[in-house]
Amino acid sequence: FGELGEGCSLSIGRLVSSPRVNAVFFRTQGGVHVHSDRLTVTSPVLMWVKALDVILEKMKSSGFNFSQVRALSGAGQVSFKRGRTIALRRSACFSVSDSPVWMDSSTSSQCCSLEEAVGGAQGLADITGSRAYERFTGNQIAKIYSQEPEVYAQTERISLVSSFAASLFLGAYAPIDYSDGSGMNLLQIRDKIWSVSCLGACAPGLEKKLGCAVPSSSILGPISPYYVQRYGFNPDCKVVAFTGDNPGEIVTCMLLGFCLVFLFCLFVFSFKNGSLMREKIRDDFASGSWDEFSKALTSTAIGNYGNLGFYFYVLEITPEAVGIHRFNRDNIKVPKFPKEVEIRALIEGQFMAKRIHAEKLGYKIVPKTRILATGGASHNKDILQVLSDVFNAPVYTIDTANSACLGCAYRAIHGKKPSLVIDSPVSYRPVSNLPF
């Protein structure tokens, strides 16, 4: 939330998640259902709605004064049945109750079809800024239209997670913002309108189901009366367009003067097997304890005695690889490592892969390189030390691991009062003008 008081400014970031809600009601692993093909990954939409209620109730119980909130924004594919309003807030609203999420890799055939329809991968990149990716919304929509045409036919509105969350606060369908919309393989990135050719290649009548995209700083309207009555929000509280987690993180990083984002993504290139794989190895080799994990990590030497591993629990985005691949000091593939070696192989391997990928893209690690670590793992100093060792660069963190939330708090304030500068050396300006 972005909260503005008289003569002062305050930003508050909240991560809408609840392990208890997840474990008790929805039986997911890390918030998702990984299907038997290891490619299809979905998440229960109603879980997100329930988690929002849980976090707001906790804030209310803690004495948080919602009436002081002047504007809110957030970061986070959801579809609604015809004739259903957001106010119903129940599973009958959703034509797809288990929504595909960014970890999904099940739409390879749809990706090929989309690229073929617009002149190949480069043709699609020229239009939308990206080649076809399995997780992107256009290809997920094409899959649903192909496999479940009746579900697509009864769908009135298709939202991203971000615009869906905004819809809950708004009490009406919220538009998709330009930034998150550019990661769908559907938006003409230069003109900021939906591409007719891309829409037609995915499903009929799609433009109406998506609505118009809007600037990321747009004020969508006042908060729904539901939140005024239940939690005491000010009825004049404005809902600023929600966006994706990467754009939210970038806002925080640019305000702090950093250009690198790690642990969940690199430079705005996403990786699926970061925290997911660390948590799995923690559970399998450290009894689910981060303290035991760190103890094992620090008990081994830098370089891991020449042992190296690459760990992909689900199909990775870059490189397109899956499975666990371990190599000993003689470069011979082996089936397993001792516990301590396994844990260091995972962490060093993850960061080495990111450095190699960055350097292949032309980025250079120079004496002035600085790394900003975000995400839950940024609280683990032992993991950060390995990151620093691999990149031979100092690593910095911010006060909150939830940097995407903090970025969206800044965005809320910017949407409410664009001229406001919040104790920052960097003012808001067009991304095209930033010194990348």
C-alpha positions as a Markdown table, in Angstrom:
| # | Residue | x | y | z |
|---|---|---|---|---|
| 1 | Phe | 0.0 | 0.0 | 0.0 |
| 2 | Gly | 1.1 | 3.6 | -0.5 |
| 3 | Glu | 0.0 | 5.6 | 2.5 |
| 4 | Leu | 0.1 | 9.4 | 2.5 |
| 5 | Gly | -0.4 | 11.5 | 5.6 |
| 6 | Glu | -0.4 | 15.3 | 6.0 |
| 7 | Gly | 3.2 | 16.6 | 5.7 |
| 8 | Cys | 4.8 | 13.1 | 5.5 |
| 9 | Ser | 4.9 | 10.0 | 3.4 |
| 10 | Leu | 4.9 | 6.4 | 4.3 |
| 11 | Ser | 5.0 | 3.2 | 2.2 |
| 12 | Ile | 4.0 | -0.2 | 3.4 |
| 13 | Gly | 4.6 | -3.4 | 1.5 |
| 14 | Arg | 2.6 | -6.6 | 2.2 |
| 15 | Leu | 3.1 | -10.0 | 0.6 |
| 16 | Val | -0.2 | -11.7 | 0.1 |
| 17 | Ser | 0.5 | -15.3 | 0.9 |
| 18 | Ser | -0.4 | -17.7 | 3.6 |
| 19 | Pro | 1.2 | -21.2 | 4.1 |
| 20 | Arg | -1.6 | -22.1 | 6.5 |
| 21 | Val | -4.3 | -21.4 | 3.9 |
| 22 | Asn | -2.2 | -23.2 | 1.3 |
| 23 | Ala | -1.6 | -26.4 | 3.4 |
| 24 | Val | -5.0 | -26.7 | 5.0 |
| 25 | Phe | -7.4 | -25.9 | 2.2 |
| 26 | Phe | -5.6 | -26.3 | -1.2 |
| 27 | Arg | -2.9 | -29.0 | -0.8 |
| 28 | Thr | -0.4 | -27.3 | -3.0 |
| 29 | Gln | 3.4 | -27.4 | -2.9 |
| 30 | Gly | 4.9 | -24.0 | -2.7 |
| 31 | Gly | 1.6 | -22.5 | -3.7 |
| 32 | Val | 1.3 | -24.6 | -6.9 |
| 33 | His | 0.2 | -27.9 | -8.3 |
| 34 | Val | 2.9 | -29.6 | -10.3 |
| 35 | His | 1.0 | -32.1 | -12.6 |
| 36 | Ser | 2.2 | -35.6 | -13.4 |
| 37 | Asp | 3.7 | -34.5 | -16.8 |
| 38 | Arg | 6.1 | -32.2 | -14.9 |
| 39 | Leu | 5.2 | -29.5 | -17.4 |
| 40 | Thr | 1.8 | -28.4 | -16.3 |
| 41 | Val | 1.9 | -26.2 | -13.3 |
| 42 | Thr | -1.3 | -24.5 | -11.9 |
| 43 | Ser | -2.5 | -22.7 | -8.8 |
| 44 | Pro | -6.0 | -22.5 | -7.2 |
| 45 | Val | -7.5 | -19.1 | -7.9 |
| 46 | Leu | -9.6 | -19.2 | -4.8 |
| 47 | Met | -6.5 | -19.6 | -2.8 |
| 48 | Trp | -5.3 | -16.2 | -3.8 |
| 49 | Val | -8.7 | -14.7 | -2.8 |
| 50 | Lys | -8.6 | -16.5 | 0.6 |
| 51 | Ala | -5.0 | -15.4 | 1.2 |
| 52 | Leu | -5.9 | -11.7 | 0.6 |
| 53 | Asp | -8.7 | -12.0 | 3.2 |
| 54 | Val | -6.3 | -13.7 | 5.6 |
| 55 | Ile | -3.6 | -11.0 | 5.4 |
| 56 | Leu | -6.1 | -8.2 | 5.7 |
| 57 | Glu | -7.6 | -9.8 | 8.7 |
| 58 | Lys | -4.2 | -10.1 | 10.3 |
| 59 | Met | -3.4 | -6.5 | 9.6 |
| 60 | Lys | -6.8 | -5.5 | 11.1 |
| 61 | Ser | -6.1 | -7.6 | 14.2 |
| 62 | Ser | -2.7 | -6.0 | 14.6 |
| 63 | Gly | -4.3 | -2.6 | 14.8 |
| 64 | Phe | -3.3 | -1.3 | 11.3 |
| 65 | Asn | -5.3 | 1.9 | 10.5 |
| 66 | Phe | -6.6 | 1.3 | 7.0 |
| 67 | Ser | -8.4 | 4.7 | 7.1 |
| 68 | Gln | -5.0 | 6.4 | 6.5 |
| 69 | Val | -4.3 | 4.6 | 3.3 |
| 70 | Arg | -4.7 | 7.0 | 0.4 |
| 71 | Ala | -3.7 | 4.8 | -2.5 |
| 72 | Leu | -2.7 | 1.2 | -3.1 |
| 73 | Ser | -1.1 | -0.9 | -5.8 |
| 74 | Gly | 0.4 | -4.4 | -6.0 |
| 75 | Ala | 2.2 | -7.0 | -8.0 |
| 76 | Gly | 1.4 | -10.5 | -8.7 |
| 77 | Gln | -4.0 | -16.0 | -15.2 |
| 78 | Val | -7.4 | -15.9 | -14.1 |
| 79 | Ser | -10.6 | -15.9 | -16.0 |
| 80 | Phe | -14.2 | -15.1 | -15.1 |
| 81 | Lys | -17.4 | -16.8 | -16.2 |
| 82 | Arg | -20.0 | -14.7 | -18.1 |
| 83 | Gly | -22.4 | -12.9 | -16.0 |
| 84 | Arg | -20.4 | -13.3 | -12.7 |
| 85 | Thr | -19.4 | -10.2 | -10.8 |
| 86 | Ile | -16.3 | -9.8 | -8.7 |
| 87 | Ala | -18.5 | -9.2 | -5.7 |
| 88 | Leu | -19.4 | -12.9 | -5.5 |
| 89 | Arg | -15.9 | -13.8 | -4.4 |
| 90 | Arg | -16.4 | -17.5 | -4.7 |
| 91 | Ser | -15.2 | -20.3 | -7.0 |
| 92 | Ala | -18.3 | -20.2 | -9.2 |
| 93 | Cys | -17.0 | -16.9 | -10.6 |
| 94 | Phe | -14.1 | -18.6 | -12.3 |
| 95 | Ser | -14.2 | -20.5 | -15.6 |
| 96 | Val | -10.8 | -22.0 | -14.8 |
| 97 | Ser | -10.5 | -22.8 | -11.1 |
| 98 | Asp | -6.9 | -24.0 | -11.3 |
| 99 | Ser | -5.0 | -21.3 | -13.2 |
| 100 | Pro | -1.8 | -21.9 | -15.2 |
| 101 | Val | 1.1 | -20.0 | -13.6 |
| 102 | Trp | 4.5 | -18.7 | -14.8 |
| 103 | Met | 6.2 | -22.1 | -14.0 |
| 104 | Asp | 4.0 | -23.9 | -16.7 |
| 105 | Ser | 5.9 | -25.3 | -19.7 |
| 106 | Ser | 3.0 | -27.3 | -21.3 |
| 107 | Thr | 2.3 | -25.0 | -24.3 |
| 108 | Ser | 5.2 | -25.8 | -26.7 |
| 109 | Ser | 2.9 | -26.6 | -29.6 |
| 110 | Gln | 1.0 | -23.3 | -29.1 |
| 111 | Cys | 4.3 | -21.4 | -29.1 |
| 112 | Cys | 5.3 | -22.9 | -32.4 |
| 113 | Ser | 1.9 | -22.1 | -33.9 |
| 114 | Leu | 2.0 | -18.5 | -32.7 |
| 115 | Glu | 5.5 | -17.9 | -34.1 |
| 116 | Glu | 4.6 | -19.5 | -37.4 |
| 117 | Ala | 1.5 | -17.2 | -37.7 |
| 118 | Val | 3.6 | -14.0 | -37.5 |
| 119 | Gly | 6.7 | -15.0 | -39.5 |
| 120 | Gly | 8.8 | -16.8 | -36.9 |
| 121 | Ala | 10.4 | -16.1 | -33.6 |
| 122 | Gln | 12.0 | -12.9 | -34.7 |
| 123 | Gly | 8.7 | -11.7 | -36.2 |
| 124 | Leu | 7.0 | -12.2 | -32.9 |
| 125 | Ala | 9.8 | -10.5 | -31.0 |
| 126 | Asp | 9.5 | -7.5 | -33.4 |
| 127 | Ile | 5.8 | -7.2 | -32.5 |
| 128 | Thr | 5.7 | -8.1 | -28.8 |
| 129 | Gly | 9.3 | -7.8 | -27.6 |
| 130 | Ser | 9.8 | -11.6 | -27.0 |
| 131 | Arg | 9.8 | -14.8 | -28.8 |
| 132 | Ala | 7.1 | -17.3 | -27.8 |
| 133 | Tyr | 7.4 | -18.6 | -24.2 |
| 134 | Glu | 5.4 | -21.4 | -22.8 |
| 135 | Arg | 4.4 | -19.4 | -19.7 |
| 136 | Phe | 3.2 | -16.4 | -21.6 |
| 137 | Thr | -0.5 | -15.7 | -21.4 |
| 138 | Gly | -1.3 | -15.8 | -25.2 |
| 139 | Asn | 0.0 | -19.4 | -25.5 |
| 140 | Gln | -1.8 | -20.5 | -22.3 |
| 141 | Ile | -5.1 | -19.0 | -23.7 |
| 142 | Ala | -4.5 | -20.9 | -27.0 |
| 143 | Lys | -4.1 | -24.1 | -25.1 |
| 144 | Ile | -7.4 | -23.7 | -23.2 |
| 145 | Tyr | -9.2 | -22.7 | -26.4 |
| 146 | Ser | -7.8 | -25.7 | -28.1 |
| 147 | Gln | -8.4 | -28.3 | -25.4 |
| 148 | Glu | -11.5 | -26.8 | -23.6 |
| 149 | Pro | -13.4 | -24.6 | -26.1 |
| 150 | Glu | -16.5 | -24.7 | -24.0 |
| 151 | Val | -14.5 | -23.2 | -21.1 |
| 152 | Tyr | -13.1 | -20.5 | -23.3 |
| 153 | Ala | -16.6 | -19.7 | -24.7 |
| 154 | Gln | -18.1 | -19.1 | -21.3 |
| 155 | Thr | -15.3 | -16.9 | -20.2 |
| 156 | Glu | -16.2 | -13.2 | -20.0 |
| 157 | Arg | -12.9 | -11.7 | -18.9 |
| 158 | Ile | -9.3 | -12.9 | -18.8 |
| 159 | Ser | -7.0 | -11.3 | -16.2 |
| 160 | Leu | -3.4 | -11.6 | -15.3 |
| 161 | Val | -2.7 | -12.3 | -11.6 |
| 162 | Ser | -1.8 | -8.6 | -11.2 |
| 163 | Ser | -5.0 | -7.3 | -12.8 |
| 164 | Phe | -7.0 | -9.9 | -11.0 |
| 165 | Ala | -5.7 | -8.7 | -7.6 |
| 166 | Ala | -6.5 | -5.2 | -8.6 |
| 167 | Ser | -10.0 | -6.3 | -9.6 |
| 168 | Leu | -10.6 | -7.6 | -6.0 |
| 169 | Phe | -9.8 | -4.3 | -4.5 |
| 170 | Leu | -11.7 | -2.4 | -7.2 |
| 171 | Gly | -14.8 | -4.5 | -7.1 |
| 172 | Ala | -14.9 | -4.5 | -10.9 |
| 173 | Tyr | -12.7 | -5.8 | -13.8 |
| 174 | Ala | -9.4 | -4.0 | -13.7 |
| 175 | Pro | -7.4 | -3.5 | -16.9 |
| 176 | Ile | -4.0 | -5.0 | -17.6 |
| 177 | Asp | -1.1 | -2.6 | -17.3 |
| 178 | Tyr | 1.4 | -2.0 | -20.1 |
| 179 | Ser | 4.3 | -3.5 | -18.2 |
| 180 | Asp | 2.7 | -6.8 | -17.2 |
| 181 | Gly | 0.9 | -6.9 | -20.5 |
| 182 | Ser | 4.1 | -6.9 | -22.4 |
| 183 | Gly | 4.9 | -10.4 | -21.1 |
| 184 | Met | 1.9 | -12.0 | -22.8 |
| 185 | Asn | 3.1 | -12.4 | -26.5 |
| 186 | Leu | 0.0 | -10.3 | -27.4 |
| 187 | Leu | 0.8 | -6.6 | -26.9 |
| 188 | Gln | 2.4 | -4.6 | -29.7 |
| 189 | Ile | 5.1 | -3.3 | -27.5 |
| 190 | Arg | 5.8 | -0.1 | -29.4 |
| 191 | Asp | 2.2 | 0.9 | -29.9 |
| 192 | Lys | 0.9 | -0.5 | -26.6 |
| 193 | Ile | -2.2 | -2.0 | -28.2 |
| 194 | Trp | -3.1 | -5.6 | -28.7 |
| 195 | Ser | -1.7 | -7.2 | -31.8 |
| 196 | Val | -4.5 | -8.3 | -34.1 |
| 197 | Ser | -2.3 | -11.0 | -35.7 |
| 198 | Cys | -1.2 | -12.4 | -32.3 |
| 199 | Leu | -4.8 | -12.4 | -30.9 |
| 200 | Gly | -6.1 | -14.1 | -34.0 |
| 201 | Ala | -3.4 | -16.8 | -33.8 |
| 202 | Cys | -4.4 | -17.6 | -30.2 |
| 203 | Ala | -8.2 | -17.6 | -30.0 |
| 204 | Pro | -11.2 | -15.8 | -31.5 |
| 205 | Gly | -12.8 | -12.9 | -29.7 |
| 206 | Leu | -9.8 | -12.5 | -27.5 |
| 207 | Glu | -9.5 | -8.7 | -27.5 |
| 208 | Lys | -12.9 | -8.2 | -25.9 |
| 209 | Lys | -12.0 | -10.7 | -23.1 |
| 210 | Leu | -8.8 | -8.9 | -22.4 |
| 211 | Gly | -10.1 | -5.3 | -22.3 |
| 212 | Cys | -7.8 | -2.4 | -23.1 |
| 213 | Ala | -4.3 | -2.1 | -21.6 |
| 214 | Val | -3.5 | 1.0 | -19.6 |
| 215 | Pro | -0.4 | 2.9 | -18.4 |
| 216 | Ser | 1.1 | 1.4 | -15.3 |
| 217 | Ser | 0.6 | 4.6 | -13.2 |
| 218 | Ser | -3.2 | 4.7 | -14.0 |
| 219 | Ile | -5.6 | 5.4 | -11.2 |
| 220 | Leu | -8.3 | 2.8 | -11.8 |
| 221 | Gly | -10.9 | 4.2 | -9.4 |
| 222 | Pro | -11.8 | 4.2 | -5.7 |
| 223 | Ile | -11.5 | 1.1 | -3.5 |
| 224 | Ser | -14.6 | -1.2 | -3.4 |
| 225 | Pro | -17.2 | -0.4 | -0.6 |
| 226 | Tyr | -16.6 | -4.0 | 0.7 |
| 227 | Tyr | -13.2 | -3.0 | 2.0 |
| 228 | Val | -14.5 | 0.3 | 3.4 |
| 229 | Gln | -17.1 | -1.5 | 5.4 |
| 230 | Arg | -15.1 | -4.6 | 6.5 |
| 231 | Tyr | -11.7 | -3.1 | 7.1 |
| 232 | Gly | -12.2 | 0.6 | 7.5 |
| 233 | Phe | -10.5 | 1.8 | 4.3 |
| 234 | Asn | -11.0 | 5.5 | 3.4 |
| 235 | Pro | -13.7 | 5.5 | 0.7 |
| 236 | Asp | -11.4 | 8.0 | -1.2 |
| 237 | Cys | -8.5 | 5.4 | -1.3 |
| 238 | Lys | -7.5 | 5.0 | -4.9 |
| 239 | Val | -6.5 | 1.8 | -6.6 |
| 240 | Val | -3.5 | 2.3 | -8.9 |
| 241 | Ala | -2.9 | -0.3 | -11.7 |
| 242 | Phe | -1.2 | -3.5 | -10.4 |
| 243 | Thr | 1.8 | -4.9 | -12.3 |
| 244 | Gly | 4.1 | -7.9 | -12.3 |
| 245 | Asp | 6.6 | -8.8 | -9.6 |
| 246 | Asn | 9.7 | -8.0 | -11.8 |
| 247 | Pro | 8.5 | -4.5 | -12.7 |
| 248 | Gly | 7.7 | -4.0 | -9.0 |
| 249 | Glu | 11.3 | -5.1 | -8.0 |
| 250 | Ile | 12.8 | -2.8 | -10.7 |
| 251 | Val | 11.1 | 0.2 | -9.2 |
| 252 | Thr | 12.8 | -0.5 | -5.9 |
| 253 | Cys | 16.2 | -1.3 | -7.5 |
| 254 | Met | 16.2 | 1.9 | -9.6 |
| 255 | Leu | 15.2 | 4.0 | -6.6 |
| 256 | Leu | 18.2 | 2.6 | -4.8 |
| 257 | Gly | 20.5 | 3.0 | -7.7 |
| 258 | Phe | 21.0 | -0.7 | -8.6 |
| 259 | Cys | 20.7 | -2.4 | -11.9 |
| 260 | Leu | 20.8 | -6.1 | -11.0 |
| 261 | Val | 18.1 | -8.3 | -9.5 |
| 262 | Phe | 19.0 | -11.8 | -8.3 |
| 263 | Leu | 17.7 | -14.9 | -6.5 |
| 264 | Phe | 14.4 | -15.0 | -8.4 |
| 265 | Cys | 15.4 | -13.4 | -11.6 |
| 266 | Leu | 18.4 | -11.9 | -13.4 |
| 267 | Phe | 18.2 | -8.6 | -15.1 |
| 268 | Val | 14.5 | -9.3 | -15.7 |
| 269 | Phe | 15.2 | -12.8 | -17.1 |
| 270 | Ser | 13.2 | -15.2 | -15.1 |
| 271 | Phe | 14.3 | -18.6 | -13.8 |
| 272 | Lys | 11.9 | -21.3 | -12.5 |
| 273 | Asn | 14.2 | -23.4 | -10.3 |
| 274 | Gly | 15.6 | -20.8 | -7.9 |
| 275 | Ser | 13.8 | -20.9 | -4.6 |
| 276 | Leu | 11.8 | -24.0 | -5.7 |
| 277 | Met | 15.0 | -26.1 | -6.0 |
| 278 | Arg | 16.6 | -24.7 | -2.9 |
| 279 | Glu | 13.6 | -25.6 | -0.8 |
| 280 | Lys | 13.5 | -29.1 | -2.2 |
| 281 | Ile | 17.2 | -29.7 | -1.4 |
| 282 | Arg | 16.7 | -28.2 | 2.0 |
| 283 | Asp | 13.8 | -30.6 | 2.7 |
| 284 | Asp | 15.7 | -33.6 | 1.3 |
| 285 | Phe | 19.1 | -33.0 | 2.8 |
| 286 | Ala | 18.7 | -30.6 | 5.7 |
| 287 | Ser | 15.5 | -31.9 | 7.4 |
| 288 | Gly | 13.6 | -28.8 | 6.2 |
| 289 | Ser | 15.8 | -26.5 | 8.3 |
| 290 | Trp | 17.6 | -23.4 | 6.8 |
| 291 | Asp | 19.9 | -23.4 | 9.8 |
| 292 | Glu | 21.1 | -27.0 | 9.0 |
| 293 | Phe | 21.2 | -26.0 | 5.3 |
| 294 | Ser | 23.5 | -23.1 | 6.1 |
| 295 | Lys | 25.7 | -25.2 | 8.4 |
| 296 | Ala | 26.3 | -27.7 | 5.7 |
| 297 | Leu | 26.9 | -24.9 | 3.1 |
| 298 | Thr | 29.6 | -23.3 | 5.3 |
| 299 | Ser | 31.3 | -26.6 | 6.1 |
| 300 | Thr | 32.6 | -27.0 | 2.6 |
| 301 | Ala | 35.2 | -25.0 | 0.7 |
| 302 | Ile | 34.7 | -22.5 | -2.0 |
| 303 | Gly | 34.8 | -24.4 | -5.3 |
| 304 | Asn | 33.3 | -27.5 | -3.6 |
| 305 | Tyr | 36.5 | -29.6 | -4.2 |
| 306 | Gly | 35.7 | -29.5 | -7.9 |
| 307 | Asn | 32.2 | -31.0 | -7.6 |
| 308 | Leu | 29.4 | -29.2 | -9.5 |
| 309 | Gly | 25.7 | -29.7 | -10.0 |
| 310 | Phe | 22.9 | -28.3 | -12.1 |
| 311 | Tyr | 19.4 | -28.7 | -10.6 |
| 312 | Phe | 16.2 | -28.3 | -12.5 |
| 313 | Tyr | 13.1 | -29.7 | -10.7 |
| 314 | Val | 10.9 | -28.5 | -13.5 |
| 315 | Leu | 11.7 | -27.6 | -17.1 |
| 316 | Glu | 13.8 | -24.4 | -16.9 |
| 317 | Ile | 13.2 | -21.3 | -19.1 |
| 318 | Thr | 16.9 | -20.7 | -19.9 |
| 319 | Pro | 18.4 | -23.2 | -20.6 |
| 320 | Glu | 15.6 | -25.5 | -21.5 |
| 321 | Ala | 16.8 | -28.3 | -19.3 |
| 322 | Val | 15.2 | -30.5 | -16.6 |
| 323 | Gly | 16.6 | -33.0 | -14.1 |
| 324 | Ile | 19.5 | -33.1 | -11.7 |
| 325 | His | 23.0 | -33.4 | -13.2 |
| 326 | Arg | 26.0 | -33.9 | -10.9 |
| 327 | Phe | 29.7 | -33.9 | -11.9 |
| 328 | Asn | 32.7 | -34.8 | -9.8 |
| 329 | Arg | 36.1 | -33.2 | -9.9 |
| 330 | Asp | 37.1 | -35.5 | -12.8 |
| 331 | Asn | 34.1 | -34.2 | -14.8 |
| 332 | Ile | 32.3 | -37.6 | -14.5 |
| 333 | Lys | 28.6 | -37.6 | -14.0 |
| 334 | Val | 27.6 | -39.2 | -10.7 |
| 335 | Pro | 24.3 | -40.2 | -9.2 |
| 336 | Lys | 24.6 | -38.4 | -5.8 |
| 337 | Phe | 26.8 | -36.3 | -3.5 |
| 338 | Pro | 27.3 | -36.3 | 0.3 |
| 339 | Lys | 24.9 | -33.9 | 2.0 |
| 340 | Glu | 27.4 | -31.0 | 2.4 |
| 341 | Val | 28.7 | -31.3 | -1.1 |
| 342 | Glu | 25.1 | -31.5 | -2.5 |
| 343 | Ile | 24.1 | -28.3 | -0.9 |
| 344 | Arg | 27.1 | -26.3 | -2.0 |
| 345 | Ala | 26.9 | -27.8 | -5.5 |
| 346 | Leu | 23.3 | -26.5 | -5.7 |
| 347 | Ile | 24.1 | -22.9 | -4.6 |
| 348 | Glu | 27.3 | -22.6 | -6.6 |
| 349 | Gly | 25.8 | -24.1 | -9.6 |
| 350 | Gln | 22.8 | -21.8 | -9.6 |
| 351 | Phe | 24.9 | -18.7 | -9.4 |
| 352 | Met | 27.5 | -19.9 | -11.9 |
| 353 | Ala | 24.7 | -20.6 | -14.4 |
| 354 | Lys | 23.4 | -17.0 | -13.9 |
| 355 | Arg | 26.9 | -15.5 | -14.4 |
| 356 | Ile | 27.5 | -17.5 | -17.5 |
| 357 | His | 24.1 | -16.5 | -18.9 |
| 358 | Ala | 24.7 | -12.9 | -18.1 |
| 359 | Glu | 28.1 | -12.9 | -19.8 |
| 360 | Lys | 26.8 | -14.6 | -22.9 |
| 361 | Leu | 24.3 | -11.7 | -23.2 |
| 362 | Gly | 27.2 | -9.3 | -23.1 |
| 363 | Tyr | 27.2 | -8.2 | -19.5 |
| 364 | Lys | 30.6 | -7.7 | -18.0 |
| 365 | Ile | 31.6 | -8.2 | -14.4 |
| 366 | Val | 33.8 | -5.2 | -13.6 |
| 367 | Pro | 35.4 | -3.9 | -10.4 |
| 368 | Lys | 32.5 | -1.5 | -9.9 |
| 369 | Thr | 29.8 | -4.2 | -10.3 |
| 370 | Arg | 27.3 | -4.3 | -7.4 |
| 371 | Ile | 24.7 | -6.9 | -6.8 |
| 372 | Leu | 21.3 | -6.3 | -5.1 |
| 373 | Ala | 19.8 | -9.5 | -3.7 |
| 374 | Thr | 16.1 | -9.7 | -3.2 |
| 375 | Gly | 13.6 | -12.3 | -2.4 |
| 376 | Gly | 13.3 | -14.6 | 0.6 |
| 377 | Ala | 16.8 | -16.1 | 0.3 |
| 378 | Ser | 18.3 | -12.6 | 0.6 |
| 379 | His | 18.0 | -13.0 | 4.4 |
| 380 | Asn | 20.5 | -15.9 | 4.3 |
| 381 | Lys | 24.0 | -14.5 | 4.6 |
| 382 | Asp | 25.7 | -17.8 | 3.8 |
| 383 | Ile | 23.9 | -18.0 | 0.4 |
| 384 | Leu | 24.8 | -14.3 | -0.2 |
| 385 | Gln | 28.4 | -15.1 | 0.5 |
| 386 | Val | 28.4 | -17.7 | -2.3 |
| 387 | Leu | 26.8 | -15.2 | -4.6 |
| 388 | Ser | 29.5 | -12.7 | -3.8 |
| 389 | Asp | 32.2 | -15.3 | -4.3 |
| 390 | Val | 30.9 | -16.5 | -7.7 |
| 391 | Phe | 30.5 | -12.9 | -9.1 |
| 392 | Asn | 33.6 | -11.6 | -7.3 |
| 393 | Ala | 31.4 | -8.5 | -6.4 |
| 394 | Pro | 29.9 | -7.0 | -3.3 |
| 395 | Val | 26.3 | -8.0 | -2.5 |
| 396 | Tyr | 23.7 | -5.6 | -1.0 |
| 397 | Thr | 20.3 | -6.2 | 0.4 |
| 398 | Ile | 17.4 | -3.9 | 1.3 |
| 399 | Asp | 15.5 | -3.8 | 4.6 |
| 400 | Thr | 12.7 | -5.9 | 3.2 |
| 401 | Ala | 13.0 | -9.1 | 1.2 |
| 402 | Asn | 9.7 | -8.3 | -0.5 |
| 403 | Ser | 11.1 | -5.7 | -2.8 |
| 404 | Ala | 8.3 | -6.2 | -5.3 |
| 405 | Cys | 5.8 | -5.1 | -2.6 |
| 406 | Leu | 8.0 | -2.1 | -1.7 |
| 407 | Gly | 8.2 | -1.1 | -5.4 |
| 408 | Cys | 4.4 | -1.2 | -5.7 |
| 409 | Ala | 4.0 | 0.9 | -2.6 |
| 410 | Tyr | 6.2 | 3.5 | -4.3 |
| 411 | Arg | 4.0 | 3.1 | -7.4 |
| 412 | Ala | 0.9 | 3.7 | -5.4 |
| 413 | Ile | 2.3 | 7.0 | -4.1 |
| 414 | His | 3.5 | 7.9 | -7.6 |
| 415 | Gly | 0.0 | 7.2 | -9.0 |
| 416 | Lys | -1.7 | 9.3 | -6.3 |
| 417 | Lys | 0.8 | 12.2 | -6.3 |
| 418 | Pro | 3.4 | 11.9 | -9.2 |
| 419 | Ser | 5.4 | 15.0 | -8.0 |
| 420 | Leu | 6.2 | 13.4 | -4.7 |
| 421 | Val | 9.8 | 12.4 | -4.1 |
| 422 | Ile | 10.4 | 9.9 | -1.3 |
| 423 | Asp | 13.9 | 10.5 | 0.1 |
| 424 | Ser | 15.4 | 9.1 | -3.1 |
| 425 | Pro | 18.2 | 10.2 | -5.3 |
| 426 | Val | 16.2 | 8.9 | -8.4 |
| 427 | Ser | 13.0 | 10.6 | -9.4 |
| 428 | Tyr | 10.3 | 8.9 | -11.6 |
| 429 | Arg | 10.9 | 9.3 | -15.3 |
| 430 | Pro | 10.2 | 7.2 | -18.4 |
| 431 | Val | 12.0 | 3.8 | -18.4 |
| 432 | Ser | 13.3 | 4.6 | -21.9 |
| 433 | Asn | 15.4 | 7.4 | -20.3 |
| 434 | Leu | 17.0 | 5.2 | -17.7 |
| 435 | Pro | 20.8 | 4.5 | -18.0 |
| 436 | Phe | 20.8 | 0.8 | -18.8 |
